[in-house]
Amino acid sequence: MKRIFLFFTVLMLSVTTLLAQRSYNQRKPKSPEQRAKMLTERMTKRLKLNGEQSSKILKINKETALEISALRKEMMQKKNENGTVDKESYKTQIRDLNKSRDAQTIALLDEQQKAEYAKMKEDAKMRVKKRMENKKGKKFRNQGNLGDSIDDEDLEMLVEEEVLEEK
């Protein structure tokens, strides 16, 4: 009887673990509006934004998220039609959108908030680098320092995702 109980306990724990991993890996993508709202909420909390700043930054984040979403759809459509995509052009457009968003956001912040915003972005870059090192493992270790294999501009595309995943 103890063996049967132990067997079912181990079986249930295994199934629970597998289901948890599966649901984590198959998260639903968020809409551009949801992404903008989440980013703005995190910024409001971390930067201690007032109501006016928060509403203006929400508008900026929403516009940027919609533009990035449209670019991604366009890129996927071209990839499906032609089988190839100009990745450098896509990266450049994303970088430009992120730089524009940053410039508009920074214009609304006071000096203390600007310093915290810079720290927030740097923290996100470090988390992305760490995640990439963990994900790629040997590939990046064999190339030397991860910073040598990926430049800061390429990280900009990943930082937005990382800021959204902050806990």
PAZAPA-4460 file (N, C-alpha, C; in steps of 0.05 Angstrom, whole numbers, plus 32768, in hexadecimal, padded with zeros to 4 digits):
% residues 167
    n_x    n_y    n_z   ca_x   ca_y   ca_z    c_x    c_y    c_z   seq   type   mol
   8010   7FE8   8000   8000   8000   8000   8011   8019   8000     1      M     A
   8027   8019   8010   8039   8030   8011   8046   8035   7FF5     2      K     A
   804D   801F   7FE7   8059   8022   7FCD   8046   802E   7FB9     3      R     A
   802D   8026   7FBA   8019   8032   7FA8   8016   8050   7FAE     4      I     A
   8014   8057   7FC7   8011   8073   7FCF   802A   8083   7FC6     5      F     A
   8042   8078   7FCA   805A   8085   7FC2   805B   8088   7FA4     6      L     A
   8053   8074   7F95   8053   8075   7F78   8040   808B   7F6E     7      F     A
   8028   808D   7F79   8015   80A2   7F71   801E   80BD   7F79     8      F     A
   802B   80C0   7F8F   8036   80DA   7F98   804B   80E3   7F85     9      T     A
   805E   80D2   7F7E   8073   80D9   7F6B   8067   80DF   7F50    10      V     A
   8054   80D0   7F47   8046   80D4   7F2E   8039   80F0   7F2D    11      L     A
   802B   80F7   7F42   801D   8110   7F43   8030   8128   7F43    12      M     A
   8046   8125   7F52   805A   813A   7F52   8067   813E   7F37    13      L     A
   806C   8128   7F29   8078   8129   7F0F   8065   8137   7EFB    14      S     A
   804C   812F   7EFB   8038   813B   7EE9   8035   8158   7EEF    15      V     A
   8034   8160   7F08   8031   817C   7F10   8049   818C   7F06    16      T     A
   8061   8182   7F09   8079   8190   7F00   8078   8193   7EE2    17      T     A
   8072   817E   7ED4   8071   8180   7EB6   805D   8194   7EAD    18      L     A
   8045   8194   7EB9   8030   81A7   7EB1   8039   81C3   7EB7    19      L     A
   8046   81C8   7ECD   804E   81E3   7ED5   8063   81ED   7EC0    20      A     A
   8076   81DC   7EB8   808A   81E4   7EA5   807D   81EA   7E8A    21      Q     A
   806B   81D9   7E82   805D   81DD   7E68   804E   81F7   7E67    22      R     A
   8040   81FD   7E7D   8030   8216   7E7C   8042   822F   7E7D    23      S     A
   8059   822D   7E8A   806B   8243   7E8B   8077   8248   7E6F    24      Y     A
   807F   8233   7E61   808B   8236   7E47   8077   823D   7E31    25      N     A
   805E   823A   7E36   804A   8240   7E22   8039   8258   7E2A    26      Q     A
   8045   826C   7E35   8037   8284   7E3D   802A   8291   7E24    27      R     A
   8013   829D   7E29   8006   82AC   7E13   8014   82C7   7E0F    28      K     A
   8019   82CE   7DF7   8025   82E9   7DF3   8011   82FE   7DFB    29      P     A
   801B   8313   7E06   800A   8329   7E0E   8006   833D   7DF7    30      K     A
   7FEF   8349   7DF7   7FE9   835D   7DE3   7FFB   8376   7DE7    31      S     A
   7FFF   8386   7DD3   800F   839E   7DD6   8005   83B0   7DED    32      P     A
   7FEA   83B2   7DEF   7FDE   83C2   7E04   7FE5   83B7   7E1F    33      E     A
   7FE3   839D   7E22   7FEA   8391   7E3C   8007   8395   7E43    34      Q     A
   8018   8392   7E2F   8035   8395   7E33   803B   83B2   7E3C    35      R     A
   802F   83C5   7E2F   8033   83E1   7E35   8029   83E7   7E52    36      A     A
   8012   83DC   7E58   8007   83E1   7E73   8019   83D5   7E89    37      K     A
   8023   83BC   7E84   8034   83AF   7E98   804E   83BF   7E9B    38      M     A
   805A   83C8   7E85   8073   83D7   7E86   806E   83F1   7E95    39      L     A
   8058   83FF   7E8F   8052   8418   7E9C   804E   8414   7EBA    40      T     A
   8040   83FF   7EC1   803C   83F9   7EDE   8056   83F5   7EEC    41      E     A
   8068   83E6   7EE0   8082   83E1   7EEC   8092   83FB   7EEE    42      R     A
   8091   840B   7ED9   809F   8425   7EDA   8093   8437   7EEF    43      M     A
   8079   8438   7EF1   806C   8449   7F04   8074   8442   7F20    44      T     A
   8076   8428   7F26   807E   841E   7F40   809B   8424   7F46    45      K     A
   80AC   841C   7F33   80C9   841F   7F38   80D3   843C   7F36    46      R     A
   80C8   844B   7F24   80D1   8467   7F21   80C1   847B   7F31    47      L     A
   80AC   8471   7F3E   809A   8482   7F4E   808F   8499   7F3E    48      K     A
   8082   8491   7F27   8077   84A5   7F15   805D   84B0   7F21    49      L     A
   8058   84CA   7F1B   803E   84D6   7F23   8029   84CE   7F0E    50      N     A
   8011   84D6   7F12   7FFB   84CE   7F00   7FFE   84D8   7EE4    51      G     A
   8007   84F1   7EE1   800B   84FD   7EC7   8021   84EE   7EB7    52      E     A
   8038   84EA   7EC5   804E   84DC   7EB9   8046   84C0   7EB0    53      Q     A
   8038   84B2   7EC2   802F   8497   7EBC   801D   8495   7EA4    54      S     A
   800A   84A8   7EA2   7FF7   84A7   7E8B   8006   84AE   7E71    55      S     A
   8019   84C1   7E71   8028   84C7   7E59   803A   84B0   7E51    56      K     A
   8047   84A3   7E65   8058   848D   7E5F   8048   8475   7E55    57      I     A
   8030   8471   7E5F   801F   845C   7E55   8019   8460   7E38    58      L     A
   8013   8479   7E30   800E   847F   7E14   8026   8479   7E03    59      K     A
   803E   8481   7E0C   8057   847C   7DFD   805C   845E   7DFB    60      I     A
   8059   8450   7E11   805E   8433   7E11   804A   8425   7DFF    61      N     A
   8031   842E   7DFF   801D   8421   7DEE   8023   8425   7DD0    62      K     A
   8029   843E   7DC9   8030   8444   7DAD   8048   8433   7DA4    63      E     A
   805C   8432   7DB5   8074   8422   7DAE   806E   8405   7DAB    64      T     A
   805F   83FA   7DBE   8058   83DE   7DBE   8047   83D7   7DA5    65      A     A
   8035   83E9   7D9D   8025   83E4   7D85   8037   83E5   7D6C    66      L     A
   804A   83F7   7D6B   805C   83F9   7D54   806E   83E0   7D52    67      E     A
   8078   83D7   7D69   8089   83BF   7D69   8079   83A7   7D61    68      I     A
   8060   83A5   7D6B   804F   838F   7D64   804A   838E   7D46    69      S     A
   8045   83A6   7D3A   8040   83A7   7D1D   8059   839F   7D0E    70      A     A
   8071   83A7   7D17   808A   839F   7D0A   808D   8381   7D0C    71      L     A
   8088   8375   7D23   808A   8358   7D26   8078   8349   7D13    72      R     A
   805F   8353   7D11   804C   8346   7CFF   8055   8348   7CE2    73      K     A
   805F   8360   7CDB   8069   8364   7CC0   8081   8352   7CBA    74      E     A
   8093   834F   7CCE   80AA   833E   7CCA   80A1   8321   7CC7    75      M     A
   808F   8318   7CD7   8085   82FC   7CD5   8077   82F7   7CBB    76      M     A
   8068   830A   7CB2   805B   8308   7C98   806F   8305   7C81    77      Q     A
   8083   8316   7C82   8098   8315   7C6D   80A7   82FB   7C6E    78      K     A
   80AC   82F1   7C87   80BA   82D8   7C8A   80AA   82C1   7C7F    79      K     A
   8090   82C2   7C84   807E   82AC   7C79   807C   82AD   7C5B    80      N     A
   807C   82C6   7C4F   8079   82C8   7C32   8093   82C2   7C24    81      E     A
   80AA   82CE   7C2D   80C3   82CB   7C20   80D5   82B6   7C2B    82      N     A
   80D1   82AF   7C44   80E3   829D   7C52   80FB   82AA   7C5E    83      G     A
   80FF   82C4   7C58   8116   82D3   7C63   810C   82EF   7C6C    84      T     A
   811C   82FA   7C7E   8116   8315   7C89   8130   8323   7C8D    85      V     A
   812F   833E   7C88   8147   834E   7C8D   8148   8354   7CAB    86      D     A
   8156   8343   7CBA   8157   8346   7CD7   8164   8360   7CE0    87      K     A
   8178   8369   7CD2   8186   8382   7CDA   8173   839A   7CD8    88      E     A
   8163   839A   7CC3   814F   83B0   7CC0   813B   83AF   7CD7    89      S     A
   8132   8397   7CDD   811F   8393   7CF3   812B   839C   7D0E    90      Y     A
   8144   8394   7D13   8152   839C   7D2C   8155   83BB   7D2D    91      K     A
   815C   83C7   7D17   815F   83E4   7D16   8145   83F2   7D1C    92      T     A
   812F   83E8   7D11   8115   83F5   7D16   810D   83F2   7D33    93      Q     A
   8112   83DB   7D3F   810B   83D6   7D5B   811C   83E9   7D6D    94      I     A
   8136   83EA   7D66   8148   83FB   7D76   813F   8418   7D75    95      R     A
   8137   8421   7D5C   812E   843D   7D59   8115   8442   7D6A    96      D     A
   8102   842F   7D69   80EA   8432   7D79   80F0   8433   7D97    97      L     A
   8102   8422   7DA0   8109   8422   7DBC   8118   843C   7DC4    98      N     A
   8129   8445   7DB3   8137   845E   7DB9   8124   8476   7DBA    99      K     A
   8111   8476   7DA8   80FD   848B   7DA8   80EC   848A   7DC2   100      S     A
   80E4   8472   7DC9   80D4   846F   7DE2   80E5   8478   7DFA   101      R     A
   80FE   8471   7DFB   810F   8479   7E11   8112   8497   7E12   102      D     A
   8117   84A3   7DFB   811A   84C1   7DFB   8100   84CF   7E05   103      A     A
   80E9   84C5   7DFB   80D0   84D1   7E04   80CB   84CD   7E22   104      Q     A
   80D2   84B5   7E2B   80CE   84AF   7E48   80E1   84BF   7E59   105      T     A
   80FA   84C1   7E52   810E   84D0   7E61   8106   84ED   7E63   106      I     A
   80FA   84F8   7E4E   80F2   8514   7E4E   80DD   851A   7E63   107      A     A
   80CE   8505   7E6C   80B9   8509   7E80   80C3   8505   7E9D   108      L     A
   80DC   84FB   7EA0   80E5   84F4   7EBB   80F6   850A   7EC7   109      L     A
   80F6   850B   7EE2   8108   851D   7EF0   8123   850F   7EF3   110      D     A
   8137   851C   7EFE   8152   8512   7EFF   8154   84F8   7F0E   111      E     A
   8147   84F6   7F25   8148   84DD   7F35   813B   84C6   7F25   112      Q     A
   8125   84CB   7F18   8117   84B7   7F09   8128   84AE   7EF1   113      Q     A
   8136   84C1   7EE4   8148   84BB   7ECE   815E   84A7   7ED7   114      K     A
   816A   84AC   7EEE   817E   849B   7EF8   8173   847F   7EFE   115      A     A
   815C   847E   7F0A   814F   8464   7F0F   8147   8455   7EF6   116      E     A
   813E   8464   7EE2   8137   8459   7EC8   8150   844C   7EBA   117      Y     A
   8166   845A   7EBC   817F   8450   7EB0   8188   8436   7EBF   118      A     A
   8184   8436   7ED9   818B   841F   7EE9   8178   8408   7EE2   119      K     A
   815F   840E   7EDF   814B   83FA   7ED7   8152   83EC   7EBD   120      M     A
   815A   83FC   7EA9   8161   83F1   7E8F   817B   83E1   7E91   121      K     A
   818E   83EA   7EA1   81A7   83DC   7EA4   81A2   83C1   7EB3   122      E     A
   8191   83C1   7EC7   818A   83A8   7ED5   817D   8394   7EC1   123      D     A
   816C   839E   7EB0   815F   838D   7E9C   8173   8381   7E89   124      A     A
   8187   8392   7E80   819C   8388   7E6E   81AC   8372   7E7B   125      K     A
   81B2   8375   7E94   81C2   8361   7EA3   81B2   8347   7EA5   126      M     A
   8198   8349   7EAB   8188   8331   7EAC   8186   8323   7E91   127      R     A
   8184   8332   7E7C   8183   8326   7E61   819D   8318   7E5B   128      V     A
   81B4   8325   7E61   81CE   8319   7E5C   81D0   82FF   7E6C   129      K     A
   81C8   8300   7E85   81CA   82E8   7E96   81B8   82D2   7E8B   130      K     A
   81A0   82D9   7E83   818E   82C5   7E78   8199   82B9   7E5F   131      R     A
   81A5   82CA   7E4E   81B1   82C0   7E35   81C9   82AD   7E3B   132      M     A
   81D9   82B5   7E4E   81F0   82A4   7E56   81E6   8288   7E5F   133      E     A
   81D1   8288   7E70   81C6   826F   7E79   81B9   825F   7E63   134      N     A
   81AD   826D   7E50   819F   825F   7E3A   81B3   8254   7E26   135      K     A
   81C6   8263   7E1F   81D9   825B   7E0A   81F1   824C   7E16   136      K     A
   81F7   824F   7E2F   820C   8240   7E3C   8227   8241   7E2E   137      G     A
   822E   822A   7E24   8249   8226   7E18   824E   8239   7E01   138      K     A
   823A   823E   7DF1   823F   824F   7DD9   824B   8269   7DE1   139      K     A
   823F   8277   7DF5   824A   8291   7DFD   8264   828F   7E0D   140      F     A
   8266   827A   7E1D   827E   8276   7E2D   8296   8272   7E1A   141      R     A
   8292   8263   7E05   82A8   825E   7DF2   82B0   8277   7DE2   142      N     A
   829D   828A   7DE0   82A3   82A3   7DD1   82B1   82B7   7DE4   143      Q     A
   82B1   82B2   7DFD   82BD   82C5   7E10   82A6   82D3   7E1E   144      G     A
   82AA   82EC   7E24   8296   82FC   7E32   827E   8300   7E21   145      N     A
   8266   82FD   7E2E   824D   8300   7E1F   824B   831C   7E14   146      L     A
   8256   8330   7E22   8255   834B   7E18   8263   834F   7DFD   147      G     A
   8276   833D   7DF7   8284   833E   7DDE   8273   8333   7DC7   148      D     A
   8261   8320   7DCE   8251   8313   7DB9   8237   8320   7DB2   149      S     A
   822E   8333   7DC3   8215   8341   7DBE   8218   835E   7DC7   150      I     A
   8210   8370   7DB6   8214   838C   7DBD   81FB   8397   7DCC   151      D     A
   81FF   83AF   7DD8   81EA   83BB   7DE7   81D1   83C1   7DD7   152      D     A
   81D5   83C7   7DBD   81BE   83CD   7DAC   81AC   83B5   7DA8   153      E     A
   81B9   839D   7DA5   81A9   8385   7DA2   819A   837E   7DBB   154      D     A
   81A5   8386   7DD2   8197   8381   7DEB   817E   8391   7DEE   155      L     A
   817D   83A8   7DE1   8166   83BA   7DE3   814C   83AB   7DDC   156      E     A
   814D   8399   7DC8   8136   838B   7DC0   812D   8378   7DD6   157      M     A
   813F   836E   7DE6   8139   835A   7DFB   8132   8368   7E15   158      L     A
   813B   8380   7E1A   8137   838D   7E33   811A   8392   7E39   159      V     A
   810B   839A   7E25   80EF   83A0   7E29   80E1   8387   7E34   160      E     A
   80E7   8370   7E29   80DC   8357   7E33   80E4   8352   7E50   161      E     A
   80FD   8357   7E56   8107   8352   7E71   80FB   8364   7E85   162      E     A
   80F7   837E   7E7E   80EA   8390   7E90   80CE   8387   7E97   163      V     A
   80C0   837C   7E83   80A5   8372   7E87   80A5   835A   7E9A   164      L     A
   80BA   834A   7E99   80BB   8332   7EAA   80C6   8337   7EC5   165      E     A
   80CE   834F   7ECC   80D8   8355   7EE7   80C4   834D   7EFC   166      E     A
   80CF   8345   7F12   80BC   833D   7F28   80BD   8352   7F3E   167      K     A
***
